[in-house]
Amino acid sequence: MTYTEAHRHFLTALRADPKTPAPTLCMRTIEDLHTWKSEMRAYDAARIELGIVTAQEVQERNSAVRIKPGHKPRIIFPCGGTAATH
């Protein structure tokens, strides 16, 4: 299924039931992973388009590291470097 087909599929499914679950990951090959990632992108895009979630909510859910609002993360550069040297 292409991204466009998946996007259309999820738009239709989410209009009928906003609680439609995300695609499940069943990975046997790398191609399965690529397919799942494409379907997840389509699912997230459809949810944003329909106003079920905001882009910020999707970003927070997909982030490996959660940063609290208003928190300024400290970036540590190796060997005493600065942002200008990296």
N, C-alpha and C positions, 0 to 999 in steps of 0.2 A: 504494500500500500504506500503510495507516495504521500508526501507531507500534505499536499493539497487535498487528497482524498481523505486522509486522516482528519484534517481540519474540518472538512465538510461533515464527516461522520460525527465528530464530537460536537459540532454546533447543533446538529439535529438531535443527538442524544441528550445533550445538556439542556436544550430547550424543553424537551419532553420531561426530563428529570434532572434538576440541578445537582442532585447527589450522585450522578453517574460516576462510578469509580475510575480512577486513573488506570492507564494500561498496566498490566502486570508484567514483571520482568521474568521471562523464562529464557535464560541464556544458555544456549548450547554452543553457539559459535559467535565470533566477533560480529558477523552480519546481524545476528539476533540483537546484539547490544546496539548497533547502529539503528536498527529498525525501531527498537524500544525508545531510544533517545529522540528520534524523529517524531514518534507518536506522542511522547511526553511534551515535546515542544508544541505540537498541534493542540494537545489537550489544554496546556497552559494558555496558549493564545486564544482558544475558544472561550475559556473561562474568563479571561480578561475582557474579551470582546463583548461577552454577554453581561458583564458587570457582576459576575459571581464573586470574583476576587479582584484586587488591585494588582498592578505590576509590582508594587512594593511588597505585597504579601507573598507573591510568587518568588520574588528575589530572596526574601527572608527564608522561605521554606527550602529553597534550593541551595542556600549558602552553606558551605562547610563550617564556617565560623559565624556565630551570631554576635552582633555588636549591638548593644543596647542604645536606644535613641539618646542623643546628647553625649554619648561617650566618645572621647577622642582616643582612638587606639595609638599606642606608642610603637613606632617602627624602629627596630634596632638594626643597624647596618653592621655587617661584619668588618672587622679590622679598623674600626674607628671611622669608616667612611661616612659620607653624607648623601643626601638625596641628589646633590649636584654631581657626585662622582659615580652614581649608579644609573 
